[in-house]
Amino acid sequence: MSIRPWRRCVAVFSLAVGLALAVACSGPRSGASVTGGVSGCAAVLPLARRAVHDEGTLTLVRHISRADADTVSRKLGVTPTSSLRPPSAPSRPLHRPVQSSWPKACLVVYHGNYPAGTIAGASPPAVAGHYALIVLRVRHPSIVRILVTDTPPASLKL
């Protein structure tokens, strides 16, 4: 008779452990992960790879703000563009709050050999280098700017 209560205790304990594991594994996530900064940029990686003609090694992928992108451009001697929207884009009504025209963007850096003129749209176009820094728009993926340099800014921490 003492065997049955012991089995019952083991069964209850096993069920409790199983439920605890199920709850722990299926709970909401905080969003923090090793790839959290990269996963949002995954959609633009093929576009960046095509921009460098499948040449070079992917060195860095991260989100970038407009201020950071402009700072990197200035450090490389390029004057950043003032707006991403074409001049013919309709203006916003005055009663709506003004929002920044800078979309969510990613910086993708490739290391390779990039002779002058091999990357279309690079700024400045006549510069050769070993690093291609590509700023891409995440939503509706497109290239915002491409910079070619031999020595990337130290702030990128490559």
C-alpha positions in Angstrom: 0.0 0.0 0.0 2.9 2.3 0.5 3.9 2.0 -3.1 0.9 3.7 -4.5 1.3 7.0 -2.6 4.9 7.1 -3.6 4.0 6.7 -7.3 1.4 9.4 -6.9 4.0 11.8 -5.5 6.4 11.1 -8.3 3.6 11.6 -10.9 2.5 14.9 -9.3 6.2 16.1 -9.1 6.9 15.2 -12.7 3.7 17.0 -13.8 4.7 20.1 -11.9 8.2 20.1 -13.3 6.8 19.6 -16.9 4.4 22.5 -16.4 7.1 24.8 -15.0 9.3 24.0 -18.0 6.5 24.6 -20.5 5.7 28.0 -18.9 9.3 29.0 -18.8 9.9 28.1 -22.4 6.8 29.7 -23.9 6.7 33.0 -22.0 7.1 36.4 -23.6 10.6 37.4 -24.6 12.3 40.7 -23.7 13.7 41.0 -27.2 17.3 41.0 -26.1 19.4 38.5 -28.0 22.8 38.3 -29.5 21.4 38.9 -33.0 18.8 41.5 -32.0 20.6 44.3 -33.8 21.3 42.3 -36.9 17.9 40.6 -37.3 16.2 43.8 -38.3 18.8 44.3 -41.0 18.5 40.8 -42.5 16.2 41.9 -45.3 18.7 44.3 -46.7 21.7 42.0 -46.8 21.1 40.6 -50.3 20.8 44.2 -51.6 24.1 45.1 -50.0 25.8 42.0 -51.4 24.6 42.9 -54.9 25.9 46.5 -54.4 29.5 45.1 -53.9 29.0 42.6 -56.8 29.4 39.6 -54.4 32.9 40.7 -53.6 34.5 41.0 -50.2 33.7 39.7 -46.7 30.8 40.9 -44.6 32.4 42.7 -41.6 29.7 44.6 -39.8 25.9 44.8 -39.7 24.0 47.2 -37.4 21.2 49.7 -37.2 22.4 53.3 -37.8 20.7 56.6 -37.0 20.8 59.6 -39.4 23.2 61.5 -37.1 25.6 58.5 -37.0 25.4 58.0 -40.8 26.1 61.7 -41.4 29.0 61.7 -39.0 30.6 58.7 -40.8 30.0 60.4 -44.1 31.7 63.6 -42.9 34.7 61.7 -41.4 35.2 60.2 -44.9 35.0 63.6 -46.6 31.5 63.2 -48.0 28.8 65.8 -47.5 25.6 64.0 -46.4 22.4 64.5 -48.3 19.8 66.6 -46.6 16.8 64.5 -47.4 16.0 61.0 -48.6 12.8 62.1 -50.3 13.0 63.2 -53.9 12.3 67.0 -54.4 9.1 66.2 -56.2 7.6 64.4 -53.2 4.4 66.0 -52.0 4.8 68.1 -48.8 2.9 67.1 -45.6 -0.1 69.1 -44.5 0.7 71.7 -41.8 -1.8 70.3 -39.2 0.1 67.0 -38.9 3.1 66.7 -36.6 6.4 66.8 -38.6 8.3 63.5 -38.5 11.8 62.9 -39.5 12.2 61.6 -43.1 15.0 59.3 -42.0 13.7 55.7 -42.1 14.9 52.8 -40.1 18.3 52.1 -41.6 21.2 49.7 -41.4 24.9 50.0 -41.9 26.5 47.1 -43.7 30.3 47.0 -44.1 32.2 44.8 -46.5 35.9 44.3 -46.6 37.5 43.6 -50.0 39.2 45.3 -53.0 37.0 48.0 -54.5 38.8 49.9 -57.3 37.5 53.3 -58.2 34.3 53.2 -60.2 33.4 49.6 -59.5 30.6 50.3 -57.1 27.8 52.3 -58.7 26.6 55.2 -56.6 29.6 55.3 -54.3 30.5 58.7 -52.8 32.8 60.0 -54.0 32.8 57.9 -57.2 36.5 58.2 -57.9 37.7 56.7 -54.6 39.2 53.2 -54.4 39.4 51.4 -51.1 39.2 48.2 -49.1 36.0 48.9 -47.2 32.5 49.5 -48.7 30.2 51.1 -46.1 26.6 50.8 -47.3 23.7 52.6 -45.6 20.4 50.9 -46.5 16.7 51.6 -45.8 15.1 48.7 -44.0 11.4 49.2 -45.0 11.1 49.1 -48.8 14.8 48.1 -49.0 16.9 50.5 -51.0 20.4 52.0 -50.8 20.7 55.4 -49.1 24.4 55.9 -49.6 27.6 54.0 -50.3 31.0 55.1 -49.1 34.3 53.5 -50.1 37.4 54.0 -48.0 40.7 52.4 -47.1 40.4 53.1 -43.4 36.9 53.1 -41.8 36.3 55.6 -39.0 37.4 54.3 -35.6 33.9 54.8 -34.3 32.7 51.7 -36.3 34.9 49.4 -34.1 35.6 46.9 -36.9 
